[in-house]
């Protein structure tokens, strides 16, 4: 029996009851922050419930969006979520390991909220392990997949815990992906950042664009900056 967890956004609904990677702030942040406007082909690596794919389709009305996912249960649920949306003609959910996924035409925008846990003891739920543990998609494997799938002028957007950023940036450089934009995310102003939103491109930037985002006011309400960023999605 699955717990019904349905999230209503302004233009679509997401049910993640059969997905290991649940709907959360990280994906919403990435989907709202990433530069997808004007993209023609968008790839969501590890699409899970399809949330990022749906957000990308909403923000890039001329784009064809592909969500690739290895977990069969998540694939089924993502396809159901897409089928119930107004974007169903522009989104395809593919059941495949991104390490072997290839297309004839590259993508000009790639998104990923990747696994990052490194514990040696994996959770008993195999699908949750796939979604959350880097052993199943290492940073080396992810960056090589992006390198194989990204167009020469394309952008790759990712969200990571802050303590994984240095490793990921280094690994990205190995395959020729250069950091161009970084946003440090704080839950509240008086605590250190815990997440980083990152954008990579093949061309070397003259300088990295640095940003910061605080999510909550002292009373727990959303800050104006967070509300503005997510205004097209949150009710």
TATA-V510315 format. One record per backbone hydrogen bond with DSSP energy under -1.0 kcal/mol. NH is the residue of the N-H (numbers start at 0). CO is the residue of the C=O. E is the energy in kcal/mol with one decimal. If there is no record, write none. Layout:
{{NH & CO & E} {NH & CO & E}}
//
This chain:
{{6 & 13 & -3.4} {8 & 11 & -2.6} {9 & 232 & -1.9} {13 & 6 & -2.7} {15 & 4 & -2.0} {18 & 15 & -1.8} {27 & 23 & -1.7} {28 & 24 & -3.0} {29 & 25 & -2.5} {30 & 26 & -3.0} {31 & 27 & -2.0} {32 & 28 & -2.3} {33 & 29 & -2.5} {35 & 33 & -1.3} {38 & 35 & -2.3} {41 & 63 & -2.4} {42 & 108 & -2.4} {43 & 65 & -2.9} {44 & 110 & -2.8} {45 & 67 & -2.2} {46 & 67 & -1.6} {49 & 46 & -2.5} {53 & 49 & -2.5} {54 & 50 & -2.6} {55 & 51 & -2.6} {56 & 52 & -2.2} {57 & 53 & -2.0} {58 & 54 & -2.1} {59 & 55 & -2.1} {62 & 59 & -2.0} {63 & 39 & -3.1} {64 & 89 & -3.4} {65 & 41 & -2.9} {66 & 91 & -2.9} {67 & 43 & -2.3} {68 & 93 & -2.5} {74 & 70 & -2.3} {75 & 71 & -2.2} {76 & 72 & -2.1} {77 & 73 & -3.1} {78 & 74 & -2.5} {79 & 75 & -1.8} {80 & 76 & -2.6} {81 & 77 & -2.6} {82 & 78 & -2.5} {83 & 79 & -1.4} {84 & 81 & -1.8} {89 & 86 & -2.2} {91 & 64 & -2.6} {93 & 66 & -3.1} {95 & 68 & -1.4} {95 & 93 & -1.1} {99 & 96 & -2.0} {106 & 148 & -3.0} {107 & 40 & -1.3} {108 & 40 & -1.2} {109 & 154 & -2.3} {110 & 42 & -3.2} {111 & 156 & -1.4} {115 & 131 & -1.3} {116 & 131 & -2.4} {128 & 124 & -2.0} {129 & 125 & -2.3} {130 & 126 & -1.9} {131 & 127 & -1.8} {132 & 128 & -2.3} {133 & 116 & -2.2} {135 & 132 & -1.8} {136 & 133 & -1.0} {141 & 137 & -2.8} {142 & 138 & -2.6} {143 & 139 & -1.9} {144 & 140 & -2.0} {145 & 141 & -2.5} {146 & 142 & -2.4} {147 & 143 & -1.8} {148 & 144 & -1.2} {149 & 145 & -2.3} {150 & 106 & -3.0} {153 & 150 & -1.6} {154 & 107 & -1.5} {155 & 199 & -2.5} {156 & 109 & -3.1} {157 & 197 & -2.3} {158 & 111 & -1.1} {159 & 195 & -2.1} {161 & 193 & -1.8} {163 & 160 & -2.0} {164 & 161 & -1.3} {167 & 163 & -2.1} {168 & 164 & -2.9} {169 & 165 & -2.2} {170 & 166 & -2.3} {171 & 167 & -2.4} {172 & 168 & -2.0} {173 & 169 & -1.2} {175 & 172 & -1.3} {176 & 171 & -2.7} {177 & 200 & -3.6} {179 & 198 & -3.2} {180 & 198 & -1.4} {181 & 208 & -3.0} {182 & 196 & -2.6} {183 & 210 & -2.2} {184 & 194 & -2.8} {185 & 212 & -3.0} {190 & 187 & -1.5} {193 & 184 & -2.2} {194 & 184 & -1.3} {195 & 159 & -2.5} {196 & 182 & -2.8} {197 & 157 & -3.0} {198 & 180 & -2.3} {199 & 155 & -2.8} {200 & 177 & -2.2} {208 & 179 & -2.7} {210 & 181 & -2.5} {212 & 183 & -2.8} {214 & 185 & -2.4} {215 & 186 & -2.5} {216 & 220 & -3.5} {219 & 216 & -2.2} {222 & 214 & -1.9} {226 & 222 & -2.6} {227 & 223 & -2.5} {228 & 224 & -2.1} {229 & 225 & -2.2} {232 & 229 & -2.1} {233 & 229 & -2.3}}
//
